[in-house]
Amino acid sequence: MITAGASLVVSVILLVLQTINNARTKRAEERNDMAKQESLLSLKMMAANNKLSYACAMAIKRGRPNGEVEEAVEAYEEAKQEYDAFLMQVAAEQLRR
């Protein structure tokens, strides 16, 4: 009788610990996914900024802009919109918690 009761108590404790561990693991995975997405968007923003800087430098060097500048501005605006959307998503998720 005592053995059965002890087994039940240990089982309940292990279940609680497992539930806590699973919740921690899930939160850690969510943070890792978010960090990965943020890193990729940051790289995209840097690439767009580099493209824009290069296009401006070439326009100054040539004395006239060409399609490079417009293309670079579009890349920058697209990257910025994606990054802003990501920030809004993160903010919304934080408010839900």
VENSULGI-V873758 format. One record per pair of residues at least 12 apart in sequence whose C-alpha atoms are under 7 Angstrom apart, sorted by the first residue. I is the first residue (numbers start at 1). J is the second residue. D is the distance in whole Angstrom. If there is no record, write none. Layout:
BEGIN
<<I,J,D> <I,J,D>>
END
This chain:
BEGIN
<<41,83,6> <44,79,6> <45,76,7> <45,79,5> <45,80,7> <48,72,6> <48,75,6> <48,76,5> <48,79,7> <49,76,6> <51,72,6> <52,69,6> <52,72,5> <52,73,6> <55,68,5> <55,69,5> <55,72,7> <56,69,6>>
END
